[in-house]
Amino acid sequence: MDGFTVNYEALEQCRTELSGQAGPMAAAGDGLPTGVSAGSFGDLAGAGALADAVTALSYAARDEIDTASERLTQVGVAVEAVIDSVRETDRDRARSLTPA
């Protein structure tokens, strides 16, 4: 493409980094507590409410972490599609300029 230079190496590195972060991001929520019991907070008067709040927070955090992981995967796939599309356009352009 005239006046347009693509750094495939940088795009590929970006895709690799994105793809490499999706798994660790998904695993980040693995250690979060589920089903916290009121007994975890001893004899506190509001132990039940606190346990419910911690459980709700844990589930919300897991949902956000899962969403972030999915987004990283989706962006990695999108970057790969851009790389493929630009390469194909470059090949088509080269073929069109090659004498028959």
N, C-alpha and C positions, 0 to 999 in steps of 0.2 A: 504494500500500500504506500503510495507516494507520500513522503513527509511523515510517515508513521512508522516508528520503530518499536518492536515488541521485545521486551526482555523476557524470553521464555524461561530462562533460569530463575529469575526472580518470581515469576508467576508459579512455577513448579515448586519453588521453596515455600511460597505462601500456602499453596495447596497442601504440601506435606506437613507444614506446621499446624495448619487447621485440622487436618485429619489426625495428626498425632496428639492433639489436645482433647479430642472428643471422648476418647476412652477414659483418660484420667479425670476429666470433668464429670463424666457419668459416675465414676467410682467415688468421687468426693462425697456423695451422699450416703454411701454404704454404711458408714459408721454412726449415722444419726440415730438417736433413740426412737423407738416406736412403742406405743402403749405404755408411757410412763405412768407408774402407779403413785397414788397419793402417799403411800408408805415411803417412797423415795425421799420425801421431805419431812419425815419424822412426825412430830406432833403439832406442826403448824396448823393454826386454825383454818387457813385457806389452802391447805395442802391439796385437796381435791381439785379446786379451781386452778391452782398453779400447775398441777400435773396435766390437766386438760389443756392449759395454755401451751405448755412445753410440747405436748404431743401435737397440737395444731401447728405450732411453729415448725416442728420437725417435718411434718408432712408438707407444709407449704415450702420449706427450704428444699426438700427432695423434688417437688414439682418444678421449682425454678431451676434447680441443677439439671434435671432431666431435659427441660426445655433448652437450656444453654447448650447442653451436649448435642441435642438434635440440631440446633441452629449451626453449631460448628461443623457438623457433618454436612448439612445442607449447603453452607457457604463453600466448603471444600469441593463439593460436587459441582457447584456453580462455577467456581474458578476453573475446574477441570474442563467444563463445557466451554468456557471462554477460550482456554488454551486450544482445545480441539477446533473450535470454530475459526479462530484466527489462523491456525496452521492450515486448515482446509482452504480458507480464502487465499492465503499466500500460494498454496499449490495450484489453485484454480487460476490465479493471476499469472503464475509462471507458465502454465499450460497455454493460456490464451496468448501469451507473448512469444511462444515457441513456434517457429515456422512449421507448417505442415509438410 
